[in-house]
Amino acid sequence: MTKRELPVQPAMGQSYYPDDEIDLRELFAILWRGKWIITVFTVVFAAVGVLYALSKPNIYQASVLLAPAQDEGGTGGISGQLGGLASLAGISLGSGGSNQTMIAREVLQSRAFIADFIRSHSLSVPLLATEAWNDNDQVWIYNADVYNIESGQWLTDEKGESLKPTDWDLVKTFKEDHLNVSENKDTGMITLSVKSLSPLAAQQWAEWLVTDINEHMRQQDVTKANARIEYLEGKLNETNVAGMQQVFYQLIESETRTVMLANAQKEYVFETVDPAVVPQEKTEPKRALICIVATALGGILGALIVFVRAFILSGKQENENT
């Protein structure tokens, strides 16, 4: 009969820790022994964070609140006539105004529209050839390595290739760094925001965008209405049936009314509810947050290095003992 072995109890006053438990006192002791490493990393990262935050220029944001403009002409044109007939038959063709607003919003963020907007307002230099804004003199500070302000020419790189940006570069920069369009699903209101190194430029660009998108959609609808009028007039001249002539006259009248209302309506698609103003406070960078994050990262990295160092030293001591 074998004797049953009893577990060995730790001596009086001797602490016992299973292998799967963490000795918090030992962790604190390791951190205390490596306090200088943690301090050095924290101070270095904090200094780097401060320098980085101070090196970043101020960025300002101007926002304009927009509402879908009321369609004074009803659904307008041939679609209006068809919509009236469909309503008599109990059929809904949907809201033309909401579709027009959705289309205008997508056009506002399209490459073709933004490229035309940048070209028409000569924004290529402010977008990619400036590095700061002088608040005192209200002028741009240009990047001398990219653009020659005296000659008004883009410079070349080491390979002799021009640094002049392409439409792709301009549109990408504008969409990613400057433009933001958001919609409130509950109210249907649209907020258009523009960021820039210059508070004055942010406000001007936001206003220009609203004006240009309204004008773009107006010209598009007027062009379509005029094309329909030309087509209807041609069909009118081809028929001698009095009933058909009456229908064509009504359609031509409707399209003519569409053109007149479009030309008379200043805010064609988007109506300004709250106009953009010159911002007085910067939006970016969050310098305090940058410094806090940098300091925290330094402390965490320092503590990690202390733990790794202690783990390596303990492994070496175990190898020497064995």
Secondary structure, 3 states (H helix, E strand, C coil): CCCCCCCCCCCCCCCCCCCCCCCHHHHHHHHHHCHHHHHHHHHHHHHHHHHHHHHCCCEEEEEEEEEECCCCCCCCHHHHHHHHHHHHCCCCCCCHHHHHHHHHHHHHCCHHHHHHHHHHCCCHHHHHCEEEEECCCCEEEECCCCEECCCCEECECCCCCECCCCHHHHHHHHHHHCEEEEECCCCCCEEEEEEECCHHHHHHHHHHHHHHHHHHHHHHHHHHHHHHHHHHHHHHHHCCCHHHHHHHHHHHHHHHHHHHHHHHCCCCCEEEEECCCCCCCCCECCHHHHHHHHHHHHHHHHHHHHHHHHHHHHHHHHHHHC
